[in-house]
Amino acid sequence: MDARAARKQLDKILALARSLAKGAEVHAALTDTRDANTRFARSELTSNGDVEQTRLELRLAFGQRQASISTNQLDEPSLRAAIERVARMARLAPEDPERQPVLGAQKYVAVKAGFDRPTAALGAPARATAASAAIKAGYTDALEVAGFYQHTAGSVSVATSAGLFAHHASTAASFSTTCRTADASGSGWAGAWSTKASTIDAAAIARIAADKARRSAKARSLAPGKYTVVLEPAAVGELLGFLTSSMDRRSADEGRSYFSKAGGGTRLGEKILTDPITLTSDPADPDLPTAPFTDEGLPLTRAAWIDRGVVRNLACSRFWARQQKLTPLGQPAAWRLGGGDAGSVDDLLVGVKRGVLITRFWYTRWVDPRTLLVTGLTRDGVFLIEDGKVTAPVNNFRFNESPLVMLGKADALTRQTWQMADGMLVPALRTRDFNLASVSDAV
Amino acid sequence: MELTRRSLLLGSSAGAALVLASPVLTRLASARGLLTERTLDQVVKAGLDAAKKAGATYADVRIVRRRWESIAARENHISDVSARDSYGVGVRVIAGGAWGFSATAKVTPADAARVARVAVEIAKANAKVVKRPVTLAPEPVHVDVWQTPLTRDPFKIPLEDKAELLLAINAAAMKVSGVKFVRSGVDASSEWKLFASSEGAYLEQEIVRIDPGYAATAVDSSKGEFASRAHEIQPMQAGWEYVADSTMLADAPRIAEEAVEKLKAAPVVPGKKDLVLVPSHLWLTIHESIGHPTELDRALGYEANFAGTSFATVDKLGKLAFAAPHINVYADKTKPGGLATCGYDDDGVATQKWDIIKDGRFVGYQTTREQAGWIGEQRSRGTCYGEDFASFPFQRMPNVSLAPGAKDLALGDLISATDDGVLIAGAGSWSIDHQRYNFQFGGQTFHEIKKGKVTRMLRDVAYQSNTLKFWHACDLLGGPRSWRWGGAMHDGKGEPSQSNAVSHGCVPARFRKIDVLNTDTRSKP
């Protein structure tokens, strides 16, 4: 849906809401998506889907009383029913002292190239071709190939009764493949995420996964312990998410976060990571353009969260900002971890006397929010590094480690970053004393 | 099944095939008045006819309406009042031996016919590269209505009543000194669906689930310490009566006090210890270590790229000593209350109860109509499920439960019998590897057991084990009277990920000499 069509539909919805719920403040968000995918496993196509849907989220407030409704039925009778229902709910809701007035018109940074027409136009045959290329890449090594190709196209538009209108259209494509050896002793994975499907080379991804599967077969047994590890971007992105989701001002002020200081206050201004490490966000980042506004319509601009190891910003809701006389700062949709100067992943191996190269993590979960301790497992390609070279495949491990240790003890990062799942632009990195806590027998 | 299927068929009998080409479809009704809208018959017919005409050898149409209503409170005020609806029609077909699926939020005969044609096109595109054509295990043709047995529809409970309960819980918890924050909430959900297949199945079901909960957080700012304690109430397939009859409100002071106690609790000394795990905790260990590895698609590699595979491979069926010989685990989609309980799955197969582990041995998988033949079984176990109208249905976990022990033991008997152990209640951190060997679990509360008595609260506890080793280390089970449901509203599987609600009934159980960790990394070098 383009901006003009979205605006027209939202204007109609706001007008209807004003007539059916007199005196209400209205916040309306339209999300329009086409989500298509093809799955493959055991070296053949399995299931697929292609669904277009528009969803409306409508929030109504009478003073401090508010309620919201979300529906995918947008014909007029359904809209009327939804508005009447949410108005009833809002009138009955107890007052919420934290409710903020809806935002008026805002200025947003221009975001280019978020929407790629060829990606939006992809169909099942293109997906089947890509999946077949991946399956073919596994054939030569008699590998079982599984994977997933997904592409989405759509837009998000926000409008309020106070005159706000925001619109962002985007596309996304992702392709991932897992290859497993026929004797089930080796497994390899590779994946890519992009706003443009044309930048994803399915066969190349499958070749990396196939190569890892072959090389990881018949792994050598390695004891658990603290190791120097080289983490590929997928592993870095997965662990980084636990840090970014914790960067919240209110919980820090309330004393229930790693970012709280003993005795009161926060860790803002404190150096928590090694020197080169910088964590930023920018909706206009050409490598990963995202919406320049939050769900509420609050503008998002470039922000430095951790600058050369020092905490510079924590996300702050509009309520908390008003309460504490701060500036609101929205959680971005994409993050960039930078500061590295290594030329390649291979360069990170140089100088490692004995360490472990890790492809990706699996089933990561919080253990202790006080230290940002996370548990999880390695999978699909774990290798021993000896004297700067990968020498053998080793068993998988469970780890218990914090992203603060991953980044606090990192001594080398690649200059290049890769887009990974969940809006992460991350490098590969090398860090030490990484706690590989126990052996996993999984392959 | 007789207990839950309150169906009343008008003009037909269960098992009789419907002729879907007929313009007049059999009307369905039930005790609660569930009744297919007449216009939907036309949507179903249009979808099935279009699929057949386009060349499908099999088709099913699912019209699904999902509804959620949520209310949440923090400290002294309501923080969220929201509703969410999703409605649409999905058509799944087999053409040329391959699956095709398409869906739309527009529930009209023309749109159903359109997506049916798209589904057949997709199937034909995939058929060119399919090596193993899809075949479906036979199933009697069912025509029926099924619905959650409940006495108080949670969607009809006044908002004020829900708000009053949450605010009362929060107020009671906030009275406890040291408690700084409380969050509470209740989510109600309804899943109504009409399933019709080209074979003549015609099934209308409504599943209502309720998910209440709250957590208190204690903070000691001077030391930079904080701890949370969540109530152990479980989500259930039930109405508001489940919440009204619960002890949530009465428990609030204790839950709050335990949050404060956690701040001062003794750090656990790591090492091998006996664990006494109560149902509010053990259900999750069962889910991860028994529920997931016995999914047949996973065992065969269909989930290799995401959820993973399984150590419980097909060659081990009937042979693998999965657990100690006194352990019995069964799947059951028929018992009232279980989150995954229903009358029929999304293949139109009548739900069942069957053994997964019998006398310690691995004896059963979870299957769908497509999968039954893969292991030479004649009939599906009835575990096919799609999250909503837009989701391709595939194999999802039924309620997988641990049977009680033969002796009538209570939790107290297990504690009395334990010399050096840890009692764990509630769900905390959880993680398991992609073949379901190595797992690590935390919990809500941990208590030291010394010489048969609970002595004090512990903190920073997690245990790590290997599935087969762990279930062989189980030496004591509670009796039938100690059996309780636990469950999860949002179990993820598949790409794109779909959510499935599932319960696991179990008894308190003891596990010998399991590795216990101290998770506070600040206390170590």
Interface residues (C-beta under 8 A of the other chain):
Chain A: D35 N37 T38 R39 A41 R42 S43 E44 L45 T46 S47 N48 G49 D50 V51 E52 Q53 T54 Q66 A67 S68 I69 S70 T71 N72 Q73 A82 R85 V86 M89 A90 L92 A93 P94 E95 D96 P97 E98 A124 P125 A128 A131 S132 I135 E144 A146 G147 F148 Q150 S176 T177 T178 R180 A184 S187 W189 E254 G255 R256 S260 K261 A262 G263 G264 W362 Y363 T364 R365 W366 V367 D368 P369 R370 T371 L373 T375 G376 L377 R379 N396 R398 N400 S402 A437 S438 V439 S440 D441 A442 V443
Chain B: H77 I78 S79 D80 V81 S82 A83 R84 D85 S86 Y87 G88 A98 W99 G100 F101 S102 A103 T104 A105 V118 E121 I122 A125 N126 K128 V129 V130 K131 R132 P158 L159 E160 A163 L167 K180 F181 T217 V219 D220 S221 S222 K223 G224 E225 F226 L300 G301 Y302 E303 A304 N305 F306 G308 T309 F311 A390 S391 F392 F394 S429 W430 S431 I432 D433 H434 Q435 R436 Y437 N438 Q440 G442 D460 A462 Q464 N466 E495 P496 D515 L517 T519 D520 T521 R522
